[in-house]
Amino acid sequence: MYKLETIISLAKHRGFVFQSSEVYGGLNGCWDYGPLGVELLKNLKKEWWKAMTYRDDVVGLDASILMHPKVWEASGHLTQFSDPMIDNKTSKARYRADNLIEEFIQKLRKKKKTDKADTLEQKLAEVKELSGYYDLIIEYGIGCPVSGSKEWTEVRNFNLMFKTFLGPLEDSKSVVYLRPETAQGIFVNFKNVMETARMKVPFGIAQIGKAFRNEINTKNFLFRTREFEQMEMQFFVKPGDDTEWYDYWKQTRHDWYVTMGMNPESIKFKDHDKLAHYANRAVDIEYNFPFGWGEIEGIHSRTDFDLQAHQKFSGKKFEYVDTVNKDRFVPFVVETSGGVSRSLMAFLCDAYTEEEITNDKGKTESRTVLKFHKKLAPVTAAVFPLVNKNGMPEAARKIYEDLQKHFKVQYDTSGAIGRRYRRQDEIGTPFCLTVDGQTLEDGTVTVRERDSMLQERVNGENIVKYIYDKML
Ligand code: ATP
Protein backbone atom coordinates (compact mmCIF):
# COMPACT_ATOMS: atom_id res chain seq x y z
CA MET A 1 0.00 0.00 0.00
CA TYR A 2 1.44 3.34 -1.05
CA LYS A 3 1.04 6.56 0.89
CA LEU A 4 -1.71 8.93 -0.19
CA GLU A 5 0.81 11.82 -0.21
CA THR A 6 2.90 9.97 -2.82
CA ILE A 7 -0.12 9.53 -5.09
CA ILE A 8 -1.27 13.15 -4.60
CA SER A 9 2.23 14.35 -5.46
CA LEU A 10 2.29 12.38 -8.71
CA ALA A 11 -1.25 13.57 -9.53
CA LYS A 12 -0.10 17.14 -9.11
CA HIS A 13 3.27 17.09 -10.84
CA ARG A 14 1.98 15.18 -13.87
CA GLY A 15 -1.11 17.39 -14.26
CA PHE A 16 -3.92 15.12 -13.12
CA VAL A 17 -5.34 17.24 -10.31
CA PHE A 18 -4.66 20.76 -9.00
CA GLN A 19 -6.03 22.55 -6.00
CA SER A 20 -8.83 24.93 -7.02
CA SER A 21 -7.74 28.60 -7.16
CA GLU A 22 -4.29 27.56 -6.01
CA VAL A 23 -2.73 30.98 -6.74
CA TYR A 24 -5.06 32.45 -4.10
CA GLY A 25 -4.18 29.84 -1.53
CA GLY A 26 -6.74 27.28 -2.72
CA LEU A 27 -10.44 26.79 -2.01
CA ASN A 28 -11.16 24.12 0.53
CA GLY A 29 -12.90 21.02 -0.80
CA CYS A 30 -12.65 21.98 -4.47
CA TRP A 31 -10.24 20.57 -7.07
CA ASP A 32 -9.41 21.18 -10.72
CA TYR A 33 -8.58 18.43 -13.20
CA GLY A 34 -5.53 19.07 -15.36
CA PRO A 35 -4.90 17.80 -18.92
CA LEU A 36 -4.42 14.17 -17.86
CA GLY A 37 -7.00 14.23 -15.07
CA VAL A 38 -9.72 15.41 -17.41
CA GLU A 39 -8.97 12.58 -19.88
CA LEU A 40 -9.16 10.04 -17.06
CA LEU A 41 -12.38 11.60 -15.78
CA LYS A 42 -13.97 11.56 -19.24
CA ASN A 43 -12.91 7.97 -19.89
CA LEU A 44 -14.35 6.87 -16.56
CA LYS A 45 -17.67 8.57 -17.29
CA LYS A 46 -17.73 7.20 -20.85
CA GLU A 47 -17.22 3.62 -19.66
CA TRP A 48 -19.88 4.02 -16.96
CA TRP A 49 -22.28 5.53 -19.48
CA LYS A 50 -21.70 2.68 -21.92
CA ALA A 51 -22.09 0.00 -19.25
CA MET A 52 -25.24 1.57 -17.83
CA THR A 53 -27.14 2.91 -20.84
CA TYR A 54 -26.07 0.82 -23.83
CA ARG A 55 -28.75 -1.72 -22.95
CA ASP A 56 -32.49 -2.09 -23.59
CA ASP A 57 -33.80 -1.12 -20.21
CA VAL A 58 -31.87 2.06 -19.27
CA VAL A 59 -31.99 5.51 -20.86
CA GLY A 60 -30.10 8.71 -20.08
CA LEU A 61 -30.95 12.16 -18.78
CA ASP A 62 -29.17 15.43 -18.04
CA ALA A 63 -31.22 17.52 -15.61
CA SER A 64 -30.38 21.03 -14.46
CA ILE A 65 -28.43 21.69 -11.27
CA LEU A 66 -30.90 24.27 -9.98
CA MET A 67 -34.33 22.84 -9.32
CA HIS A 68 -37.61 24.10 -7.89
CA PRO A 69 -37.21 24.47 -4.09
CA LYS A 70 -40.27 22.23 -3.55
CA VAL A 71 -38.15 19.33 -4.83
CA TRP A 72 -36.02 19.49 -1.68
CA GLU A 73 -39.03 19.83 0.55
CA ALA A 74 -40.58 16.72 -0.98
CA SER A 75 -37.36 14.69 -0.91
CA GLY A 76 -36.76 15.47 2.74
CA HIS A 77 -33.45 17.22 2.11
CA LEU A 78 -34.58 20.51 3.65
CA THR A 79 -35.23 18.92 7.01
CA GLN A 80 -33.07 15.80 6.96
CA PHE A 81 -30.00 16.36 4.81
CA SER A 82 -27.76 17.37 7.66
CA ASP A 83 -24.77 16.06 9.54
CA PRO A 84 -24.11 16.21 13.29
CA MET A 85 -21.63 19.01 13.97
CA ILE A 86 -19.54 19.66 17.08
CA ASP A 87 -17.09 22.47 17.91
CA ASN A 88 -14.06 22.28 20.11
CA LYS A 89 -14.15 25.24 22.49
CA THR A 90 -10.36 25.50 22.76
CA SER A 91 -9.19 25.09 19.17
CA LYS A 92 -12.46 26.38 17.62
CA ALA A 93 -12.10 23.50 15.15
CA ARG A 94 -15.36 22.10 13.82
CA TYR A 95 -16.00 18.38 13.24
CA ARG A 96 -18.60 15.95 12.04
CA ALA A 97 -19.37 14.24 15.35
CA ASP A 98 -19.86 10.76 13.85
CA ASN A 99 -16.58 11.03 11.90
CA LEU A 100 -14.73 12.13 15.04
CA ILE A 101 -15.91 8.98 16.78
CA GLU A 102 -15.14 6.79 13.72
CA GLU A 103 -11.58 8.12 13.62
CA PHE A 104 -11.20 7.39 17.32
CA ILE A 105 -12.37 3.81 16.61
CA GLN A 106 -9.69 3.48 13.92
CA LYS A 107 -7.07 4.71 16.39
CA LEU A 108 -8.23 2.10 18.91
CA ARG A 109 -7.91 -0.58 16.22
CA LYS A 110 -4.40 0.54 15.37
CA LYS A 111 -3.51 0.20 19.04
CA LYS A 112 -5.06 -3.31 18.94
CA LYS A 113 -7.78 -2.33 21.43
CA THR A 114 -10.23 -4.38 19.41
CA ASP A 115 -12.86 -5.04 22.09
CA LYS A 116 -13.12 -1.38 23.00
CA ALA A 117 -13.32 -0.45 19.31
CA ASP A 118 -16.05 -3.05 18.66
CA THR A 119 -18.15 -1.85 21.60
CA LEU A 120 -17.87 1.79 20.55
CA GLU A 121 -18.71 0.92 16.95
CA GLN A 122 -21.81 -0.90 18.14
CA LYS A 123 -22.84 2.05 20.32
CA LEU A 124 -22.27 4.48 17.44
CA ALA A 125 -24.52 2.41 15.18
CA GLU A 126 -27.27 2.64 17.81
CA VAL A 127 -27.17 6.43 18.22
CA LYS A 128 -30.60 7.89 17.54
CA GLU A 129 -30.36 11.47 18.76
CA LEU A 130 -27.74 14.19 18.46
CA SER A 131 -27.02 14.02 22.20
CA GLY A 132 -26.02 10.38 21.69
CA TYR A 133 -22.88 11.46 19.80
CA TYR A 134 -22.00 13.97 22.51
CA ASP A 135 -22.43 11.34 25.23
CA LEU A 136 -20.07 8.93 23.43
CA ILE A 137 -17.43 11.65 22.88
CA ILE A 138 -17.49 12.46 26.62
CA GLU A 139 -17.73 8.80 27.78
CA TYR A 140 -14.68 7.78 25.72
CA GLY A 141 -12.74 10.99 26.49
CA ILE A 142 -12.28 11.77 22.80
CA GLY A 143 -10.05 14.80 22.37
CA CYS A 144 -9.76 17.35 19.57
CA PRO A 145 -7.31 16.03 16.91
CA VAL A 146 -5.84 19.56 16.65
CA SER A 147 -5.48 20.62 20.28
CA GLY A 148 -6.15 17.46 22.29
CA SER A 149 -8.71 19.50 24.27
CA LYS A 150 -11.84 17.73 25.56
CA GLU A 151 -13.89 20.93 25.87
CA TRP A 152 -16.79 20.38 23.46
CA THR A 153 -19.98 22.22 22.55
CA GLU A 154 -23.27 20.38 22.18
CA VAL A 155 -23.84 18.53 18.90
CA ARG A 156 -26.02 20.44 16.40
CA ASN A 157 -27.48 19.64 13.00
CA PHE A 158 -25.86 21.30 10.00
CA ASN A 159 -27.72 21.26 6.66
CA LEU A 160 -25.33 20.45 3.81
CA MET A 161 -27.19 22.17 0.98
CA PHE A 162 -25.67 25.29 -0.63
CA LYS A 163 -28.20 28.10 -0.88
CA THR A 164 -28.33 30.79 -3.51
CA PHE A 165 -30.88 33.14 -5.10
CA LEU A 166 -32.66 32.87 -8.41
CA GLY A 167 -32.92 36.23 -10.18
CA PRO A 168 -32.01 39.70 -8.91
CA LEU A 169 -33.97 39.72 -5.65
CA GLU A 170 -32.20 38.26 -2.63
CA ASP A 171 -35.30 37.45 -0.59
CA SER A 172 -36.70 34.28 0.91
CA LYS A 173 -39.00 33.71 -2.10
CA SER A 174 -36.06 33.44 -4.49
CA VAL A 175 -33.98 30.95 -2.49
CA VAL A 176 -32.84 27.94 -4.52
CA TYR A 177 -30.32 25.20 -3.76
CA LEU A 178 -27.44 23.68 -5.67
CA ARG A 179 -28.52 20.06 -5.96
CA PRO A 180 -26.88 17.82 -3.35
CA GLU A 181 -27.56 14.72 -5.49
CA THR A 182 -28.50 14.05 -9.09
CA ALA A 183 -31.24 11.57 -8.13
CA GLN A 184 -34.08 14.06 -7.69
CA GLY A 185 -33.67 15.32 -11.26
CA ILE A 186 -34.43 11.76 -12.34
CA PHE A 187 -37.47 11.31 -10.10
CA VAL A 188 -39.22 14.51 -11.19
CA ASN A 189 -38.64 13.53 -14.84
CA PHE A 190 -39.86 9.97 -14.37
CA LYS A 191 -43.09 10.47 -16.34
CA ASN A 192 -41.48 12.62 -19.07
CA VAL A 193 -38.86 9.99 -19.74
CA MET A 194 -41.16 6.98 -19.48
CA GLU A 195 -43.70 8.42 -21.87
CA THR A 196 -41.37 9.92 -24.47
CA ALA A 197 -38.97 6.96 -24.58
CA ARG A 198 -41.92 4.52 -24.33
CA MET A 199 -40.28 2.64 -21.48
CA LYS A 200 -42.01 -0.15 -19.62
CA VAL A 201 -41.34 -1.08 -16.00
CA PRO A 202 -38.77 -2.40 -15.14
CA PHE A 203 -36.53 0.32 -16.58
CA GLY A 204 -33.89 2.76 -15.44
CA ILE A 205 -32.82 6.38 -15.96
CA ALA A 206 -29.12 7.22 -15.72
CA GLN A 207 -27.46 10.57 -15.21
CA ILE A 208 -23.97 11.96 -14.67
CA GLY A 209 -23.65 15.43 -13.22
CA LYS A 210 -22.34 17.79 -10.60
CA ALA A 211 -23.59 17.73 -7.04
CA PHE A 212 -22.71 20.08 -4.18
CA ARG A 213 -22.54 19.45 -0.46
CA ASN A 214 -21.30 21.92 2.08
CA GLU A 215 -19.42 19.18 3.96
CA ILE A 216 -18.35 20.10 7.50
CA ASN A 217 -14.88 18.65 6.97
CA THR A 218 -13.25 17.92 3.67
CA LYS A 219 -10.21 15.73 3.52
CA ASN A 220 -8.39 12.84 1.92
CA PHE A 221 -7.88 14.54 -1.43
CA LEU A 222 -10.83 13.83 -3.75
CA PHE A 223 -12.66 11.58 -1.30
CA ARG A 224 -14.78 14.21 0.41
CA THR A 225 -15.12 17.44 -1.53
CA ARG A 226 -17.75 20.19 -1.62
CA GLU A 227 -18.26 20.05 -5.38
CA PHE A 228 -18.18 16.65 -7.07
CA GLU A 229 -19.78 14.60 -9.80
CA GLN A 230 -22.11 11.69 -9.39
CA MET A 231 -22.99 8.88 -11.76
CA GLU A 232 -26.41 7.66 -10.75
CA MET A 233 -29.08 5.36 -12.05
CA GLN A 234 -32.59 4.94 -10.70
CA PHE A 235 -34.24 1.68 -11.71
CA PHE A 236 -38.06 1.60 -11.51
CA VAL A 237 -39.60 -1.77 -10.68
CA LYS A 238 -42.90 -3.31 -9.71
CA PRO A 239 -43.28 -3.37 -5.89
CA GLY A 240 -42.24 -6.84 -4.78
CA ASP A 241 -39.60 -7.17 -7.50
CA ASP A 242 -37.28 -4.77 -5.67
CA THR A 243 -35.24 -7.38 -3.77
CA GLU A 244 -34.37 -9.28 -6.93
CA TRP A 245 -33.29 -6.10 -8.74
CA TYR A 246 -31.40 -4.85 -5.72
CA ASP A 247 -29.33 -8.06 -5.72
CA TYR A 248 -28.81 -7.78 -9.47
CA TRP A 249 -27.58 -4.19 -9.40
CA LYS A 250 -25.43 -4.77 -6.31
CA GLN A 251 -23.50 -7.48 -8.12
CA THR A 252 -23.49 -5.72 -11.49
CA ARG A 253 -22.01 -2.54 -10.06
CA HIS A 254 -19.37 -4.44 -8.08
CA ASP A 255 -18.36 -6.38 -11.17
CA TRP A 256 -18.04 -3.19 -13.22
CA TYR A 257 -15.18 -1.97 -11.03
CA VAL A 258 -13.42 -5.30 -11.49
CA THR A 259 -13.99 -5.23 -15.26
CA MET A 260 -12.43 -1.77 -15.29
CA GLY A 261 -9.30 -3.25 -13.77
CA MET A 262 -9.78 -2.76 -10.04
CA ASN A 263 -8.15 -5.36 -7.84
CA PRO A 264 -11.07 -7.48 -6.51
CA GLU A 265 -9.34 -7.77 -3.15
CA SER A 266 -9.42 -4.01 -2.75
CA ILE A 267 -13.20 -3.72 -2.96
CA LYS A 268 -15.89 -5.12 -0.71
CA PHE A 269 -19.54 -4.72 0.20
CA LYS A 270 -20.57 -3.08 3.44
CA ASP A 271 -24.20 -3.23 4.47
CA HIS A 272 -25.54 -0.06 6.08
CA ASP A 273 -26.00 -0.28 9.84
CA LYS A 274 -28.42 2.62 9.75
CA LEU A 275 -30.82 3.08 6.86
CA ALA A 276 -31.58 6.52 5.41
CA HIS A 277 -35.17 7.75 5.78
CA TYR A 278 -36.02 6.59 2.24
CA ALA A 279 -34.36 3.15 2.10
CA ASN A 280 -35.38 -0.39 2.99
CA ARG A 281 -32.04 -1.97 2.00
CA ALA A 282 -28.68 -0.36 1.37
CA VAL A 283 -25.13 -1.45 0.76
CA ASP A 284 -21.91 0.40 0.00
CA ILE A 285 -19.19 -0.71 -2.36
CA GLU A 286 -16.02 0.21 -0.49
CA TYR A 287 -12.46 0.59 -1.72
CA ASN A 288 -9.39 0.03 0.41
CA PHE A 289 -7.81 3.51 0.17
CA PRO A 290 -4.41 4.27 1.71
CA PHE A 291 -6.31 5.77 4.67
CA GLY A 292 -8.67 2.78 5.07
CA TRP A 293 -11.90 1.46 3.57
CA GLY A 294 -14.25 4.10 2.16
CA GLU A 295 -17.47 4.11 0.14
CA ILE A 296 -17.20 4.65 -3.59
CA GLU A 297 -20.77 3.75 -4.52
CA GLY A 298 -24.04 3.08 -2.75
CA ILE A 299 -26.80 0.71 -3.87
CA HIS A 300 -30.08 1.66 -2.24
CA SER A 301 -33.51 0.17 -2.40
CA ARG A 302 -35.53 3.40 -2.04
CA THR A 303 -39.04 1.88 -2.11
CA ASP A 304 -41.63 4.31 -3.54
CA PHE A 305 -40.56 7.02 -1.11
CA ASP A 306 -39.46 9.59 -3.69
CA LEU A 307 -42.20 9.10 -6.26
CA GLN A 308 -44.89 9.15 -3.56
CA ALA A 309 -43.39 12.31 -2.09
CA HIS A 310 -43.31 14.11 -5.46
CA GLN A 311 -46.84 12.89 -6.20
CA LYS A 312 -47.99 14.42 -2.92
CA PHE A 313 -46.09 17.72 -3.21
CA SER A 314 -46.74 18.33 -6.91
CA GLY A 315 -50.29 17.02 -7.10
CA LYS A 316 -49.30 15.10 -10.30
CA LYS A 317 -49.72 11.37 -10.69
CA PHE A 318 -46.57 9.24 -10.68
CA GLU A 319 -48.33 5.97 -11.39
CA TYR A 320 -47.36 3.34 -13.88
CA VAL A 321 -50.21 1.71 -15.75
CA ASP A 322 -49.53 -1.86 -16.79
CA THR A 323 -51.99 -2.31 -19.64
CA VAL A 324 -51.09 -5.98 -20.21
CA ASN A 325 -51.74 -7.15 -16.66
CA LYS A 326 -54.40 -4.49 -15.97
CA ASP A 327 -52.44 -3.19 -13.01
CA ARG A 328 -51.45 0.25 -11.77
CA PHE A 329 -48.87 1.15 -9.14
CA VAL A 330 -46.27 3.69 -8.05
CA PRO A 331 -42.98 1.93 -8.86
CA PHE A 332 -40.34 1.04 -6.32
CA VAL A 333 -36.81 2.27 -7.03
CA VAL A 334 -33.38 0.65 -6.84
CA GLU A 335 -30.62 3.24 -7.01
CA THR A 336 -26.96 2.89 -7.91
CA SER A 337 -25.17 6.04 -6.83
CA GLY A 338 -21.44 6.43 -7.41
CA GLY A 339 -19.07 9.35 -7.13
CA VAL A 340 -17.03 10.06 -10.25
CA SER A 341 -14.17 11.72 -8.37
CA ARG A 342 -14.15 9.15 -5.58
CA SER A 343 -13.96 6.35 -8.15
CA LEU A 344 -11.27 8.23 -10.05
CA MET A 345 -9.25 8.42 -6.86
CA ALA A 346 -9.81 4.70 -6.20
CA PHE A 347 -8.67 3.84 -9.74
CA LEU A 348 -5.65 6.10 -9.32
CA CYS A 349 -4.66 4.46 -6.02
CA ASP A 350 -5.27 1.02 -7.51
CA ALA A 351 -3.14 1.74 -10.57
CA TYR A 352 -0.20 3.26 -8.71
CA THR A 353 2.77 0.88 -8.64
CA GLU A 354 6.47 1.23 -7.92
CA GLU A 355 8.58 -1.65 -9.17
CA GLU A 356 12.11 -2.77 -9.88
CA ILE A 357 12.79 -3.66 -13.49
CA THR A 358 15.72 -4.73 -15.60
CA ASN A 359 16.40 -2.19 -18.31
CA ASP A 360 17.71 -2.74 -21.89
CA LYS A 361 21.28 -2.70 -20.62
CA GLY A 362 20.57 -5.42 -18.08
CA LYS A 363 20.70 -2.99 -15.16
CA THR A 364 18.12 -2.87 -12.37
CA GLU A 365 16.19 0.35 -12.09
CA SER A 366 12.96 1.41 -10.45
CA ARG A 367 9.93 2.74 -12.25
CA THR A 368 6.64 4.28 -11.21
CA VAL A 369 3.80 3.04 -13.35
CA LEU A 370 0.06 3.71 -13.35
CA LYS A 371 -1.43 0.37 -14.38
CA PHE A 372 -4.75 1.75 -15.60
CA HIS A 373 -7.13 -0.35 -17.64
CA LYS A 374 -6.46 0.53 -21.29
CA LYS A 375 -9.90 2.10 -21.62
CA LEU A 376 -9.31 4.42 -18.68
CA ALA A 377 -5.73 5.47 -19.41
CA PRO A 378 -5.60 9.23 -20.17
CA VAL A 379 -3.23 8.70 -23.09
CA THR A 380 -3.64 5.55 -25.18
CA ALA A 381 -0.37 5.61 -27.07
CA ALA A 382 2.85 7.59 -27.39
CA VAL A 383 4.92 7.80 -30.56
CA PHE A 384 8.69 8.33 -30.53
CA PRO A 385 11.20 8.72 -33.34
CA LEU A 386 14.34 6.91 -32.14
CA VAL A 387 16.47 9.85 -33.24
CA ASN A 388 15.32 13.23 -34.38
CA LYS A 389 16.79 12.95 -37.89
CA ASN A 390 17.22 10.62 -40.89
CA GLY A 391 13.54 10.75 -41.86
CA MET A 392 12.41 9.23 -38.56
CA PRO A 393 10.48 12.29 -37.26
CA GLU A 394 8.51 12.47 -40.55
CA ALA A 395 7.59 8.78 -40.39
CA ALA A 396 6.73 9.04 -36.68
CA ARG A 397 4.55 12.13 -37.17
CA LYS A 398 2.61 10.34 -39.90
CA ILE A 399 1.81 7.45 -37.53
CA TYR A 400 1.03 9.90 -34.73
CA GLU A 401 -1.42 11.82 -36.92
CA ASP A 402 -3.13 8.61 -38.09
CA LEU A 403 -3.60 7.51 -34.50
CA GLN A 404 -4.79 10.93 -33.37
CA LYS A 405 -7.95 10.56 -35.43
CA HIS A 406 -8.97 7.72 -33.10
CA PHE A 407 -7.16 8.00 -29.77
CA LYS A 408 -5.55 10.43 -27.37
CA VAL A 409 -1.87 10.16 -28.29
CA GLN A 410 1.35 11.96 -27.42
CA TYR A 411 4.44 12.63 -29.51
CA ASP A 412 7.76 12.79 -27.70
CA THR A 413 11.22 13.37 -29.10
CA SER A 414 13.18 14.38 -26.04
CA GLY A 415 15.71 12.25 -24.16
CA ALA A 416 16.77 8.61 -24.41
CA ILE A 417 14.06 6.08 -25.25
CA GLY A 418 14.27 4.66 -21.72
CA ARG A 419 13.44 8.07 -20.25
CA ARG A 420 10.54 8.49 -22.65
CA TYR A 421 9.18 5.09 -21.56
CA ARG A 422 9.45 6.12 -17.90
CA ARG A 423 7.52 9.35 -18.56
CA GLN A 424 4.71 7.40 -20.22
CA ASP A 425 4.72 4.66 -17.55
CA GLU A 426 4.22 7.32 -14.92
CA ILE A 427 0.99 8.51 -16.56
CA GLY A 428 -0.17 5.00 -17.46
CA THR A 429 0.10 5.03 -21.28
CA PRO A 430 -0.49 1.42 -22.39
CA PHE A 431 1.42 1.55 -25.71
CA CYS A 432 4.69 3.20 -26.73
CA LEU A 433 5.56 3.10 -30.44
CA THR A 434 9.11 3.70 -31.62
CA VAL A 435 10.04 4.54 -35.18
CA ASP A 436 13.63 3.46 -35.98
CA GLY A 437 15.89 2.66 -38.90
CA GLN A 438 13.99 -0.51 -39.72
CA THR A 439 10.74 1.47 -40.01
CA LEU A 440 12.18 3.32 -42.97
CA GLU A 441 13.07 0.00 -44.62
CA ASP A 442 10.04 -2.20 -43.97
CA GLY A 443 7.40 0.14 -42.45
CA THR A 444 7.25 -1.67 -39.07
CA VAL A 445 7.41 0.04 -35.67
CA THR A 446 8.25 -1.32 -32.22
CA VAL A 447 5.25 -1.48 -29.93
CA ARG A 448 6.10 -1.77 -26.27
CA GLU A 449 3.36 -2.79 -23.85
CA ARG A 450 3.34 -0.93 -20.52
CA ASP A 451 2.88 -3.70 -17.93
CA SER A 452 4.77 -6.62 -19.49
CA MET A 453 7.25 -4.27 -21.23
CA LEU A 454 7.26 -6.81 -24.06
CA GLN A 455 8.00 -5.44 -27.50
CA GLU A 456 6.83 -6.54 -30.89
CA ARG A 457 7.13 -5.14 -34.39
CA VAL A 458 3.90 -4.13 -36.06
CA ASN A 459 3.31 -2.78 -39.53
CA GLY A 460 2.77 0.98 -39.24
CA GLU A 461 -0.13 0.76 -41.71
CA ASN A 462 -2.05 -1.58 -39.38
CA ILE A 463 -1.34 0.24 -36.16
CA VAL A 464 -4.81 1.77 -35.69
CA LYS A 465 -6.48 -1.63 -36.01
CA TYR A 466 -3.79 -3.23 -33.82
CA ILE A 467 -4.58 -0.80 -30.97
CA TYR A 468 -8.36 -1.12 -31.43
CA ASP A 469 -8.04 -4.89 -31.11
CA LYS A 470 -5.91 -4.60 -27.98
CA MET A 471 -8.44 -2.24 -26.39
CA LEU A 472 -11.27 -4.79 -26.53
P1 ATP B 1 -20.71 9.76 2.86
O1 ATP B 1 -21.36 8.87 3.88
O2 ATP B 1 -19.29 9.41 2.56
O3 ATP B 1 -20.92 11.23 3.12
P2 ATP B 1 -23.05 9.35 1.35
O4 ATP B 1 -23.47 8.01 1.85
O5 ATP B 1 -23.72 10.57 1.84
O6 ATP B 1 -21.46 9.50 1.50
P3 ATP B 1 -24.39 9.16 -1.13
O7 ATP B 1 -25.38 10.20 -0.79
O8 ATP B 1 -24.81 7.74 -1.15
O9 ATP B 1 -23.09 9.33 -0.22
O10 ATP B 1 -23.71 9.58 -2.50
C1 ATP B 1 -23.38 8.65 -3.49
C2 ATP B 1 -21.93 8.73 -3.88
O11 ATP B 1 -21.55 10.09 -4.15
C3 ATP B 1 -20.96 8.25 -2.82
O12 ATP B 1 -20.78 6.86 -2.90
C4 ATP B 1 -19.69 8.99 -3.19
O13 ATP B 1 -18.98 8.26 -4.18
C5 ATP B 1 -20.20 10.27 -3.79
N1 ATP B 1 -20.06 11.36 -2.82
C6 ATP B 1 -20.92 11.69 -1.83
N2 ATP B 1 -20.48 12.75 -1.13
C7 ATP B 1 -19.30 13.10 -1.70
C8 ATP B 1 -18.36 14.13 -1.45
N3 ATP B 1 -18.54 15.02 -0.48
N4 ATP B 1 -17.25 14.20 -2.23
C9 ATP B 1 -17.05 13.31 -3.24
N5 ATP B 1 -17.92 12.32 -3.52
C10 ATP B 1 -19.03 12.21 -2.78
Residues whose N, C-alpha, C, O or C-beta is under 5 A from the ligand:
A	BS01	ATP	R213 E215 L222 F223 R224 T225 F228 Q230 E295 I296 E297 G298 S337 G338 G339 R342
